[in-house]
Amino acid sequence: MKGQYFSFDAIIATVIMVLAFSSLVAYWYGAQSVVESRTYSRLADAGRIAESLLSPGSPSDWADGQHDMADVRQIGIATGFNNELDLGKVGTLEYIASPERYYDGTGNLLRAGGNYFILIQRTATDANAGESPIIAQIGKSPINANATAVANRGATLNGRPVSIRVFLWK
């Protein structure tokens, strides 16, 4: 019986190795899908917030000071549905979303589900004209964030292109 390659011991050892390897692979893909589902959810929320910002909001004159924030159903910083930003709405959102004012309430209106940061900046060609490239920084900056999802959208401000970056982080 010595010298036989496919002995009963070798077959049992091979089966154990195959079971151990398949268990490891199954665990790896299961853990990876959990991480991806958490990341995808945050990324989908960032995209949804970026899209909702490119609307006029509800009510559309939410930033004029005549409405209490409890009456606002959706925050939007556009003049209409044409991706043209309203600088007054941008300034109002930057003011109310500061951490010392109404940061958490604004996050609830945006349905951010955590910390958020919105960066509105000019494109590189417009920033070279001597102007500051940053138009608005809204919310808390994601410094030392563990997980961050970013959604980018394009818009115009006074007929010039700008980029909107929405960061959701924890």
CYANA upper distance limits for C-alpha pairs under 8 A (distance plus 0.5 A):
  5 TYR  CA     10 ALA  CA      7.66
  6 PHE  CA     10 ALA  CA      6.38
  6 PHE  CA     11 ILE  CA      6.89
  7 SER  CA     11 ILE  CA      6.93
  8 PHE  CA     12 ILE  CA      6.80
  9 ASP  CA     13 ALA  CA      6.66
 10 ALA  CA     14 THR  CA      6.63
 11 ILE  CA     15 VAL  CA      6.77
 12 ILE  CA     16 ILE  CA      6.75
 13 ALA  CA     17 MET  CA      6.71
 14 THR  CA     18 VAL  CA      6.64
 15 VAL  CA     19 LEU  CA      6.66
 16 ILE  CA     20 ALA  CA      6.62
 17 MET  CA     21 PHE  CA      6.55
 18 VAL  CA     22 SER  CA      6.55
 19 LEU  CA     23 SER  CA      6.56
 20 ALA  CA     24 LEU  CA      6.74
 21 PHE  CA     25 VAL  CA      6.75
 22 SER  CA     26 ALA  CA      6.58
 23 SER  CA     27 TYR  CA      6.64
 24 LEU  CA     28 TRP  CA      6.63
 25 VAL  CA     29 TYR  CA      6.76
 26 ALA  CA     30 GLY  CA      6.60
 27 TYR  CA     31 ALA  CA      6.61
 28 TRP  CA     32 GLN  CA      6.61
 29 TYR  CA     33 SER  CA      6.61
 30 GLY  CA     34 VAL  CA      6.97
 31 ALA  CA     35 VAL  CA      6.98
 32 GLN  CA     36 GLU  CA      6.69
 33 SER  CA     37 SER  CA      6.51
 34 VAL  CA     38 ARG  CA      6.91
 35 VAL  CA     39 THR  CA      6.78
 36 GLU  CA     40 TYR  CA      6.31
 37 SER  CA     41 SER  CA      6.56
 38 ARG  CA     42 ARG  CA      6.98
 39 THR  CA     43 LEU  CA      6.64
 39 THR  CA    147 ALA  CA      8.41
 39 THR  CA    149 ALA  CA      7.69
 40 TYR  CA     44 ALA  CA      6.46
 41 SER  CA     45 ASP  CA      6.72
 42 ARG  CA     46 ALA  CA      6.75
 42 ARG  CA    148 THR  CA      8.47
 42 ARG  CA    149 ALA  CA      6.49
 42 ARG  CA    168 LEU  CA      7.25
 43 LEU  CA     47 GLY  CA      6.80
 43 LEU  CA    149 ALA  CA      5.48
 43 LEU  CA    150 VAL  CA      7.05
 43 LEU  CA    151 ALA  CA      7.53
 43 LEU  CA    168 LEU  CA      8.26
 44 ALA  CA     48 ARG  CA      6.67
 45 ASP  CA     49 ILE  CA      6.64
 45 ASP  CA    111 ARG  CA      8.50
 45 ASP  CA    112 ALA  CA      7.32
 45 ASP  CA    168 LEU  CA      8.45
 46 ALA  CA     50 ALA  CA      6.68
 46 ALA  CA    112 ALA  CA      8.09
 46 ALA  CA    149 ALA  CA      7.13
 46 ALA  CA    150 VAL  CA      6.76
 46 ALA  CA    151 ALA  CA      5.93
 46 ALA  CA    166 VAL  CA      6.44
 46 ALA  CA    167 PHE  CA      7.08
 46 ALA  CA    168 LEU  CA      6.61
 47 GLY  CA     51 GLU  CA      6.71
 47 GLY  CA    150 VAL  CA      8.34
 47 GLY  CA    151 ALA  CA      5.65
 47 GLY  CA    152 ASN  CA      8.19
 47 GLY  CA    166 VAL  CA      8.19
 48 ARG  CA     52 SER  CA      6.68
 49 ILE  CA     53 LEU  CA      6.66
 49 ILE  CA    110 LEU  CA      6.77
 49 ILE  CA    111 ARG  CA      8.14
 49 ILE  CA    112 ALA  CA      7.87
 49 ILE  CA    166 VAL  CA      7.87
 50 ALA  CA     54 LEU  CA      7.24
 50 ALA  CA    151 ALA  CA      7.12
 50 ALA  CA    152 ASN  CA      7.80
 50 ALA  CA    153 ARG  CA      7.18
 50 ALA  CA    164 ILE  CA      7.94
 50 ALA  CA    165 ARG  CA      8.03
 50 ALA  CA    166 VAL  CA      6.62
 51 GLU  CA     55 SER  CA      7.81
 51 GLU  CA    153 ARG  CA      8.29
 52 SER  CA     57 GLY  CA      8.14
 52 SER  CA     74 GLN  CA      8.17
 52 SER  CA     75 ILE  CA      7.76
 52 SER  CA     76 GLY  CA      6.59
 53 LEU  CA     57 GLY  CA      7.98
 53 LEU  CA     75 ILE  CA      6.89
 53 LEU  CA     76 GLY  CA      4.72
 53 LEU  CA     77 ILE  CA      5.96
 53 LEU  CA     78 ALA  CA      7.46
 54 LEU  CA     76 GLY  CA      6.45
 54 LEU  CA     77 ILE  CA      6.61
 54 LEU  CA     78 ALA  CA      5.72
 54 LEU  CA     81 PHE  CA      7.36
 54 LEU  CA     82 ASN  CA      8.49
 54 LEU  CA     83 ASN  CA      6.14
 54 LEU  CA     84 GLU  CA      8.41
 54 LEU  CA     85 LEU  CA      8.01
 54 LEU  CA    155 ALA  CA      8.36
 55 SER  CA     75 ILE  CA      8.45
 55 SER  CA     76 GLY  CA      5.29
 55 SER  CA     77 ILE  CA      6.89
 55 SER  CA     78 ALA  CA      5.68
 55 SER  CA     79 THR  CA      7.87
 55 SER  CA     80 GLY  CA      6.50
 55 SER  CA     81 PHE  CA      5.92
 55 SER  CA     83 ASN  CA      7.98
 56 PRO  CA     60 SER  CA      5.52
 56 PRO  CA     61 ASP  CA      8.31
 56 PRO  CA     75 ILE  CA      7.98
 56 PRO  CA     76 GLY  CA      5.11
 56 PRO  CA     77 ILE  CA      6.23
 56 PRO  CA     78 ALA  CA      5.24
 56 PRO  CA     79 THR  CA      5.92
 56 PRO  CA     80 GLY  CA      5.57
 56 PRO  CA     81 PHE  CA      7.34
 57 GLY  CA     61 ASP  CA      8.11
 57 GLY  CA     62 TRP  CA      7.54
 57 GLY  CA     73 ARG  CA      8.11
 57 GLY  CA     74 GLN  CA      5.46
 57 GLY  CA     75 ILE  CA      5.13
 57 GLY  CA     76 GLY  CA      4.36
 57 GLY  CA     77 ILE  CA      7.44
 57 GLY  CA     78 ALA  CA      8.28
 58 SER  CA     62 TRP  CA      7.29
 58 SER  CA     72 VAL  CA      6.63
 58 SER  CA     73 ARG  CA      5.90
 58 SER  CA     74 GLN  CA      5.37
 58 SER  CA     75 ILE  CA      7.11
 58 SER  CA     76 GLY  CA      7.94
 59 PRO  CA     72 VAL  CA      6.79
 59 PRO  CA     73 ARG  CA      7.53
 59 PRO  CA     74 GLN  CA      7.87
 60 SER  CA     76 GLY  CA      8.20
 62 TRP  CA     66 GLN  CA      7.95
 62 TRP  CA     67 HIS  CA      6.47
 62 TRP  CA     69 MET  CA      8.47
 62 TRP  CA     72 VAL  CA      6.83
 62 TRP  CA     75 ILE  CA      8.07
 63 ALA  CA     67 HIS  CA      8.09
 63 ALA  CA     88 GLY  CA      7.90
 63 ALA  CA     89 LYS  CA      6.04
 63 ALA  CA     92 THR  CA      6.61
 63 ALA  CA     93 LEU  CA      8.34
 67 HIS  CA     71 ASP  CA      6.84
 67 HIS  CA     72 VAL  CA      7.79
 68 ASP  CA     72 VAL  CA      7.63
 72 VAL  CA    109 LEU  CA      8.33
 73 ARG  CA    109 LEU  CA      7.32
 74 GLN  CA    109 LEU  CA      6.67
 74 GLN  CA    110 LEU  CA      7.49
 75 ILE  CA    109 LEU  CA      7.31
 75 ILE  CA    110 LEU  CA      7.22
 76 GLY  CA     89 LYS  CA      8.19
 77 ILE  CA     85 LEU  CA      6.26
 77 ILE  CA     86 ASP  CA      6.27
 77 ILE  CA     87 LEU  CA      8.31
 77 ILE  CA     89 LYS  CA      5.64
 77 ILE  CA     90 VAL  CA      6.23
 77 ILE  CA     93 LEU  CA      8.44
 78 ALA  CA     82 ASN  CA      8.09
 78 ALA  CA     83 ASN  CA      6.53
 78 ALA  CA     84 GLU  CA      5.93
 78 ALA  CA     85 LEU  CA      4.62
 78 ALA  CA     86 ASP  CA      5.72
 78 ALA  CA     89 LYS  CA      8.12
 79 THR  CA     83 ASN  CA      8.12
 79 THR  CA     84 GLU  CA      6.35
 79 THR  CA     85 LEU  CA      6.27
 79 THR  CA     86 ASP  CA      5.83
 80 GLY  CA     84 GLU  CA      7.58
 83 ASN  CA    154 GLY  CA      8.24
 83 ASN  CA    155 ALA  CA      5.45
 83 ASN  CA    156 THR  CA      6.77
 84 GLU  CA    155 ALA  CA      6.45
 84 GLU  CA    156 THR  CA      5.34
 84 GLU  CA    157 LEU  CA      6.25
 84 GLU  CA    158 ASN  CA      8.02
 84 GLU  CA    159 GLY  CA      8.08
 85 LEU  CA     89 LYS  CA      8.48
 85 LEU  CA     90 VAL  CA      8.09
 85 LEU  CA    155 ALA  CA      7.36
 85 LEU  CA    156 THR  CA      6.57
 85 LEU  CA    157 LEU  CA      5.69
 85 LEU  CA    158 ASN  CA      8.30
 86 ASP  CA     90 VAL  CA      6.85
 86 ASP  CA    157 LEU  CA      7.68
 87 LEU  CA     91 GLY  CA      6.63
 87 LEU  CA    157 LEU  CA      7.94
 88 GLY  CA     92 THR  CA      6.68
 89 LYS  CA     93 LEU  CA      6.54
 90 VAL  CA     94 GLU  CA      6.61
 90 VAL  CA    136 ALA  CA      7.71
 91 GLY  CA     95 TYR  CA      6.65
 91 GLY  CA    136 ALA  CA      7.96
 92 THR  CA     96 ILE  CA      6.67
 93 LEU  CA     97 ALA  CA      6.30
 93 LEU  CA    138 ILE  CA      7.55
 94 GLU  CA     98 SER  CA      6.91
 94 GLU  CA    136 ALA  CA      7.19
 94 GLU  CA    137 GLN  CA      7.13
 94 GLU  CA    138 ILE  CA      5.26
 94 GLU  CA    139 GLY  CA      7.72
 95 TYR  CA    101 ARG  CA      8.20
 95 TYR  CA    138 ILE  CA      8.42
 96 ILE  CA    101 ARG  CA      6.24
 96 ILE  CA    102 TYR  CA      5.69
 96 ILE  CA    103 TYR  CA      7.24
 96 ILE  CA    106 THR  CA      7.85
 97 ALA  CA    101 ARG  CA      7.03
 97 ALA  CA    102 TYR  CA      5.83
 97 ALA  CA    103 TYR  CA      4.79
 97 ALA  CA    104 ASP  CA      8.26
 97 ALA  CA    106 THR  CA      6.36
 97 ALA  CA    107 GLY  CA      8.40
 97 ALA  CA    138 ILE  CA      6.63
 97 ALA  CA    139 GLY  CA      5.79
 98 SER  CA    102 TYR  CA      7.00
 98 SER  CA    103 TYR  CA      5.97
 98 SER  CA    138 ILE  CA      7.24
 98 SER  CA    139 GLY  CA      5.86
 98 SER  CA    140 LYS  CA      7.80
 99 PRO  CA    103 TYR  CA      5.45
 99 PRO  CA    104 ASP  CA      8.34
 99 PRO  CA    139 GLY  CA      7.04
 99 PRO  CA    140 LYS  CA      7.18
102 TYR  CA    106 THR  CA      6.48
103 TYR  CA    107 GLY  CA      6.66
103 TYR  CA    139 GLY  CA      7.08
104 ASP  CA    108 ASN  CA      6.76
105 GLY  CA    109 LEU  CA      6.84
106 THR  CA    110 LEU  CA      6.68
107 GLY  CA    111 ARG  CA      6.33
107 GLY  CA    112 ALA  CA      5.73
107 GLY  CA    113 GLY  CA      7.64
107 GLY  CA    114 GLY  CA      7.79
107 GLY  CA    115 ASN  CA      7.98
107 GLY  CA    116 TYR  CA      7.69
108 ASN  CA    112 ALA  CA      6.88
108 ASN  CA    113 GLY  CA      7.72
112 ALA  CA    116 TYR  CA      7.10
112 ALA  CA    168 LEU  CA      7.60
114 GLY  CA    168 LEU  CA      7.56
114 GLY  CA    169 TRP  CA      7.37
114 GLY  CA    170 LYS  CA      7.16
115 ASN  CA    139 GLY  CA      8.47
115 ASN  CA    140 LYS  CA      7.52
115 ASN  CA    168 LEU  CA      6.36
115 ASN  CA    169 TRP  CA      5.92
115 ASN  CA    170 LYS  CA      6.61
116 TYR  CA    139 GLY  CA      6.46
116 TYR  CA    140 LYS  CA      6.78
116 TYR  CA    141 SER  CA      8.18
116 TYR  CA    142 PRO  CA      8.21
116 TYR  CA    166 VAL  CA      7.76
116 TYR  CA    167 PHE  CA      6.05
116 TYR  CA    168 LEU  CA      5.09
116 TYR  CA    169 TRP  CA      6.71
117 PHE  CA    137 GLN  CA      7.70
117 PHE  CA    138 ILE  CA      6.07
117 PHE  CA    139 GLY  CA      5.14
117 PHE  CA    140 LYS  CA      5.85
117 PHE  CA    141 SER  CA      6.15
117 PHE  CA    142 PRO  CA      7.44
117 PHE  CA    166 VAL  CA      6.48
117 PHE  CA    167 PHE  CA      5.51
117 PHE  CA    168 LEU  CA      7.11
118 ILE  CA    136 ALA  CA      8.32
118 ILE  CA    137 GLN  CA      6.42
118 ILE  CA    138 ILE  CA      5.37
118 ILE  CA    139 GLY  CA      6.99
118 ILE  CA    164 ILE  CA      7.52
118 ILE  CA    165 ARG  CA      6.16
118 ILE  CA    166 VAL  CA      5.08
118 ILE  CA    167 PHE  CA      6.65
119 LEU  CA    134 ILE  CA      8.03
119 LEU  CA    135 ILE  CA      8.32
119 LEU  CA    136 ALA  CA      6.44
119 LEU  CA    137 GLN  CA      5.36
119 LEU  CA    138 ILE  CA      6.86
119 LEU  CA    164 ILE  CA      6.31
119 LEU  CA    165 ARG  CA      5.63
119 LEU  CA    166 VAL  CA      7.07
120 ILE  CA    134 ILE  CA      6.76
120 ILE  CA    135 ILE  CA      5.95
120 ILE  CA    136 ALA  CA      5.65
120 ILE  CA    137 GLN  CA      7.10
120 ILE  CA    162 VAL  CA      7.34
120 ILE  CA    163 SER  CA      6.24
120 ILE  CA    164 ILE  CA      5.14
120 ILE  CA    165 ARG  CA      6.97
121 GLN  CA    133 PRO  CA      5.84
121 GLN  CA    134 ILE  CA      4.78
121 GLN  CA    135 ILE  CA      5.53
121 GLN  CA    136 ALA  CA      7.40
121 GLN  CA    162 VAL  CA      6.08
121 GLN  CA    163 SER  CA      6.02
121 GLN  CA    164 ILE  CA      7.27
122 ARG  CA    126 ASP  CA      6.50
122 ARG  CA    127 ALA  CA      6.41
122 ARG  CA    133 PRO  CA      5.44
122 ARG  CA    134 ILE  CA      6.85
122 ARG  CA    135 ILE  CA      7.43
122 ARG  CA    161 PRO  CA      7.05
122 ARG  CA    162 VAL  CA      4.96
122 ARG  CA    163 SER  CA      6.82
123 THR  CA    127 ALA  CA      6.68
123 THR  CA    133 PRO  CA      7.68
123 THR  CA    161 PRO  CA      6.82
123 THR  CA    162 VAL  CA      6.01
123 THR  CA    163 SER  CA      7.15
124 ALA  CA    128 ASN  CA      6.89
124 ALA  CA    133 PRO  CA      8.00
125 THR  CA    129 ALA  CA      7.84
126 ASP  CA    131 GLU  CA      8.01
126 ASP  CA    133 PRO  CA      8.09
126 ASP  CA    160 ARG  CA      8.34
127 ALA  CA    131 GLU  CA      5.97
127 ALA  CA    132 SER  CA      6.63
127 ALA  CA    133 PRO  CA      5.27
142 PRO  CA    148 THR  CA      8.26
142 PRO  CA    167 PHE  CA      8.05
142 PRO  CA    169 TRP  CA      6.90
142 PRO  CA    170 LYS  CA      8.48
145 ALA  CA    169 TRP  CA      6.59
145 ALA  CA    170 LYS  CA      6.08
146 ASN  CA    169 TRP  CA      7.73
146 ASN  CA    170 LYS  CA      6.29
147 ALA  CA    169 TRP  CA      6.01
147 ALA  CA    170 LYS  CA      6.17
148 THR  CA    167 PHE  CA      7.01
148 THR  CA    168 LEU  CA      6.14
148 THR  CA    169 TRP  CA      4.82
148 THR  CA    170 LYS  CA      7.34
149 ALA  CA    167 PHE  CA      6.16
149 ALA  CA    168 LEU  CA      5.77
149 ALA  CA    169 TRP  CA      6.95
150 VAL  CA    165 ARG  CA      7.09
150 VAL  CA    166 VAL  CA      6.02
150 VAL  CA    167 PHE  CA      5.12
150 VAL  CA    168 LEU  CA      7.09
151 ALA  CA    165 ARG  CA      6.17
151 ALA  CA    166 VAL  CA      5.67
151 ALA  CA    167 PHE  CA      7.25
152 ASN  CA    163 SER  CA      7.48
152 ASN  CA    164 ILE  CA      6.21
152 ASN  CA    165 ARG  CA      5.11
152 ASN  CA    166 VAL  CA      7.04
153 ARG  CA    163 SER  CA      6.38
153 ARG  CA    164 ILE  CA      5.62
153 ARG  CA    165 ARG  CA      7.02
154 GLY  CA    161 PRO  CA      7.63
154 GLY  CA    162 VAL  CA      6.51
154 GLY  CA    163 SER  CA      5.17
154 GLY  CA    164 ILE  CA      6.55
155 ALA  CA    161 PRO  CA      6.36
155 ALA  CA    162 VAL  CA      5.87
155 ALA  CA    163 SER  CA      6.66
155 ALA  CA    164 ILE  CA      7.79
156 THR  CA    160 ARG  CA      5.61
156 THR  CA    161 PRO  CA      4.87
156 THR  CA    162 VAL  CA      5.91
157 LEU  CA    161 PRO  CA      6.88
157 LEU  CA    162 VAL  CA      7.10
